[in-house]
Amino acid sequence: MKQEILGIAFDDITREEAARRGAELLGEDRFHYVVTPNPEFILAAERDPEFLRVLNGADLVLADGVGVLYSSKILGTPLKGRVPGIEFAEDMLACLDQMGGRLYLLGAKPGVAQEAGRRILERYPDITLCGTHDGYFKDEQAVLLEVAAARPDLLFVCLGAPKQEKWMARWGKHTGARLAIGLGGALDVMAGAVERAPESWRKLGLEWAYRLKKEPQRAGRMAKLPLVLVKAAGERMRSGRGRR
């Protein structure tokens, strides 16, 4: 079931349900892609019709940010819960390990994808890491040819939004992958270059606050959270969606 939040049609599912659906997609012999919008995505999609189309064209649209959940409640159509992209990625790695499948990592600074891959293989030894490439490239078709030659089953695309989503929508079906996931800075976390918030912070929905504490330079980006909530309140007032 889908719930529209400020123009984006999110899948109203739990992490467990998302993992089951992802496993189904990974088992099909055709290309699928998954997006994980947060409040920044919502605001960017308002100004970028192509980005909005790409988001709504995904096979799974997972609510990554707590601001999305708050907005859904304000609109009177609460989502079941948040499904962080990095947690969905871990679920797909576990599935790929059971399959003995092939993984390609695309994105981040030079060397990060390789280190992330090394750490992934320590935990999931039955995965084949078939290739990596950093995110600092200009020739999209050349990178596409490298990915396709590696024949991945699962592809992590970590180029930042909206570049990663547009790349998946444009080139994904030509990579030969069964499932691609846009994951932003996830490779930095997987490589140990960036520390994720402790579970206690995540359970309280304060992962954003932890990141701000660690990276004060993100203050400008974090300011977008209340702006999305204001937009949700305005949309509710205009549409009369005050459901009980």
C-alpha positions as CSV (number, residue, x, y, z in Angstrom):
1,M,0.0,0.0,0.0
2,K,1.2,3.5,-0.9
3,Q,0.9,6.7,1.2
4,E,1.5,10.0,-0.6
5,I,3.6,12.4,1.5
6,L,4.1,15.8,-0.2
7,G,4.0,14.4,-3.7
8,I,6.1,11.2,-3.0
9,A,4.3,7.9,-2.9
10,F,5.9,6.0,0.0
11,D,5.5,2.2,0.6
12,D,3.7,1.9,3.9
13,I,5.7,-1.1,5.2
14,T,7.8,-2.1,8.2
15,R,11.5,-3.0,7.9
16,E,10.6,-6.7,8.0
17,E,8.1,-6.3,5.2
18,A,10.6,-4.3,3.2
19,A,13.2,-7.0,3.6
20,R,10.7,-9.7,2.3
21,R,9.8,-7.5,-0.7
22,G,13.4,-6.8,-1.4
23,A,14.3,-10.5,-1.4
24,E,11.5,-11.1,-3.9
25,L,12.9,-8.4,-6.2
26,L,16.4,-9.8,-5.8
27,G,15.1,-13.2,-6.9
28,E,13.5,-11.9,-10.1
29,D,15.4,-12.0,-13.3
30,R,14.9,-8.3,-14.2
31,F,16.0,-4.9,-13.0
32,H,14.5,-3.1,-10.0
33,Y,15.6,-0.1,-8.0
34,V,14.9,1.2,-4.5
35,V,14.9,4.7,-3.2
36,T,15.1,5.9,0.4
37,P,13.7,9.5,0.6
38,N,14.2,11.8,3.6
39,P,13.1,15.4,4.0
40,E,15.9,16.7,1.7
41,F,14.5,14.5,-1.1
42,I,11.0,15.9,-0.6
43,L,12.2,19.5,-0.9
44,A,14.5,18.8,-3.9
45,A,11.7,16.9,-5.7
46,E,9.4,19.9,-5.4
47,R,11.9,21.8,-7.6
48,D,12.9,18.9,-9.9
49,P,10.1,17.2,-11.8
50,E,12.5,14.6,-13.2
51,F,13.6,13.7,-9.7
52,L,10.0,13.4,-8.5
53,R,9.2,11.1,-11.4
54,V,12.2,8.9,-10.7
55,L,11.3,8.6,-7.0
56,N,7.7,7.6,-7.8
57,G,8.9,5.2,-10.5
58,A,10.9,3.1,-8.0
59,D,9.9,-0.5,-7.1
60,L,10.2,0.4,-3.4
61,V,10.1,3.9,-1.9
62,L,11.2,3.6,1.8
63,A,10.8,6.4,4.4
64,D,14.4,6.9,5.5
65,G,14.0,10.1,7.6
66,V,12.1,10.7,10.8
67,G,10.8,13.9,9.2
68,V,8.9,11.8,6.7
69,L,7.2,9.9,9.6
70,Y,6.3,13.2,11.4
71,S,4.9,14.6,8.1
72,S,2.8,11.5,7.5
73,K,1.3,11.9,11.0
74,I,0.6,15.6,10.4
75,L,-1.2,14.7,7.2
76,G,-3.3,12.2,8.9
77,T,-1.9,9.2,7.0
78,P,0.8,7.8,9.4
79,L,3.3,5.4,8.0
80,K,4.0,2.1,9.8
81,G,7.5,3.1,10.5
82,R,10.9,4.3,9.3
83,V,13.0,2.0,7.1
84,P,16.6,3.4,7.0
85,G,18.4,2.7,3.8
86,I,21.5,1.3,5.5
87,E,19.3,-1.2,7.4
88,F,17.5,-2.3,4.3
89,A,20.9,-2.6,2.7
90,E,22.1,-4.9,5.5
91,D,19.0,-7.1,5.0
92,M,19.7,-7.4,1.3
93,L,23.3,-8.3,2.0
94,A,22.1,-11.1,4.2
95,C,19.8,-12.3,1.5
96,L,22.6,-12.1,-1.1
97,D,24.9,-14.1,1.1
98,Q,22.3,-16.9,1.3
99,M,22.1,-16.8,-2.5
100,G,25.8,-16.7,-3.0
101,G,25.3,-13.7,-5.2
102,R,27.4,-10.9,-6.7
103,L,27.7,-7.4,-5.2
104,Y,29.0,-4.2,-6.8
105,L,29.7,-1.0,-4.8
106,L,29.5,2.3,-6.7
107,G,30.2,5.7,-5.0
108,A,32.0,7.5,-2.2
109,K,35.6,8.8,-2.2
110,P,38.4,6.7,-3.7
111,G,39.3,3.7,-1.5
112,V,36.1,3.9,0.5
113,A,34.1,1.3,-1.6
114,Q,37.0,-1.1,-1.4
115,E,37.2,-0.9,2.4
116,A,33.5,-1.2,2.7
117,G,33.6,-4.3,0.5
118,R,36.4,-5.8,2.6
119,R,34.3,-5.4,5.7
120,I,31.2,-6.7,4.1
121,L,32.9,-9.9,3.0
122,E,34.1,-10.4,6.6
123,R,30.5,-10.7,7.7
124,Y,29.0,-12.2,4.5
125,P,31.7,-14.6,3.2
126,D,29.4,-16.2,0.6
127,I,29.0,-12.9,-1.3
128,T,31.2,-12.3,-4.3
129,L,32.4,-8.7,-4.5
130,C,32.5,-8.4,-8.2
131,G,33.6,-4.7,-8.4
132,T,33.9,-1.3,-6.9
133,H,34.2,2.2,-8.3
134,D,34.4,5.6,-6.6
135,G,31.8,8.3,-7.1
136,Y,34.1,10.8,-8.7
137,F,33.5,10.2,-12.4
138,K,32.1,12.3,-15.3
139,D,31.6,9.6,-18.0
140,E,28.5,7.8,-16.9
141,Q,28.5,5.4,-19.8
142,A,32.1,4.3,-19.1
143,V,31.1,3.5,-15.5
144,L,28.0,1.7,-16.8
145,L,30.2,-0.6,-19.0
146,E,32.4,-1.4,-16.0
147,V,29.4,-2.3,-13.8
148,A,27.8,-4.4,-16.6
149,A,31.0,-6.3,-17.2
150,A,31.1,-7.3,-13.5
151,R,27.6,-8.9,-13.8
152,P,26.3,-7.9,-10.3
153,D,23.1,-9.2,-8.8
154,L,23.0,-6.4,-6.2
155,L,24.2,-2.9,-6.8
156,F,24.7,-0.2,-4.2
157,V,24.7,3.3,-5.8
158,C,26.1,5.9,-3.4
159,L,26.4,9.1,-5.4
160,G,24.2,11.4,-3.3
161,A,20.7,12.6,-4.3
162,P,19.4,13.2,-6.9
163,K,22.4,11.9,-8.9
164,Q,22.2,8.3,-7.7
165,E,18.4,8.0,-8.3
166,K,18.7,9.4,-11.8
167,W,21.6,7.2,-12.5
168,M,19.7,4.1,-11.5
169,A,16.6,5.1,-13.5
170,R,18.6,5.9,-16.6
171,W,21.3,3.1,-16.6
172,G,20.2,0.5,-14.1
173,K,18.5,-1.8,-16.5
174,H,21.7,-1.9,-18.6
175,T,23.9,-3.1,-15.7
176,G,22.4,-6.6,-15.6
177,A,21.8,-6.1,-11.9
178,R,18.5,-7.4,-10.4
179,L,18.3,-4.8,-7.6
180,A,19.9,-1.4,-7.2
181,I,19.6,0.7,-4.1
182,G,20.4,4.4,-3.7
183,L,22.2,4.7,-0.4
184,G,23.9,8.1,-0.2
185,G,26.7,8.0,2.4
186,A,26.1,4.4,3.4
187,L,29.5,3.2,2.1
188,D,31.3,5.7,4.4
189,V,29.5,4.0,7.4
190,M,30.2,0.5,6.1
191,A,33.8,1.4,5.6
192,G,34.1,2.7,9.2
193,A,34.9,6.3,7.9
194,V,31.7,7.7,9.5
195,E,30.2,6.5,12.8
196,R,26.5,5.8,12.8
197,A,24.4,7.0,15.8
198,P,24.1,4.5,18.7
199,E,21.0,2.4,18.8
200,S,19.6,4.3,21.8
201,W,19.6,7.5,19.7
202,R,18.1,5.7,16.7
203,K,15.2,4.3,18.7
204,L,14.3,7.8,19.9
205,G,14.4,9.1,16.3
206,L,17.4,11.3,17.1
207,E,19.9,10.0,14.6
208,W,19.8,13.4,12.9
209,A,20.7,15.1,16.3
210,Y,23.7,12.7,16.7
211,R,25.0,13.4,13.3
212,L,24.6,17.2,13.9
213,K,26.6,16.8,17.1
214,K,29.3,15.0,15.3
215,E,29.1,17.1,12.1
216,P,28.1,20.7,13.0
217,Q,28.6,21.7,9.4
218,R,25.4,19.8,8.6
219,A,23.2,22.4,10.4
220,G,22.0,24.0,7.1
221,R,20.8,20.6,5.9
222,M,19.2,19.7,9.2
223,A,17.2,23.0,9.0
224,K,15.2,21.4,6.3
225,L,13.4,19.0,8.7
226,P,11.1,21.7,10.3
227,L,10.5,23.2,6.8
228,V,9.0,19.9,5.6
229,L,6.8,19.7,8.7
230,V,5.5,23.2,8.0
231,K,4.7,22.2,4.5
232,A,2.9,19.1,5.7
233,A,0.8,21.2,8.1
234,G,0.0,23.6,5.3
235,E,-1.0,20.7,3.0
236,R,-3.3,19.3,5.7
237,M,-5.0,22.7,6.1
238,R,-5.5,23.1,2.4
239,S,-6.8,19.6,1.7
240,G,-8.9,19.3,4.9
241,R,-7.1,15.9,5.6
242,G,-7.7,16.2,9.4
243,R,-8.7,12.5,9.8
244,R,-9.2,11.1,13.1
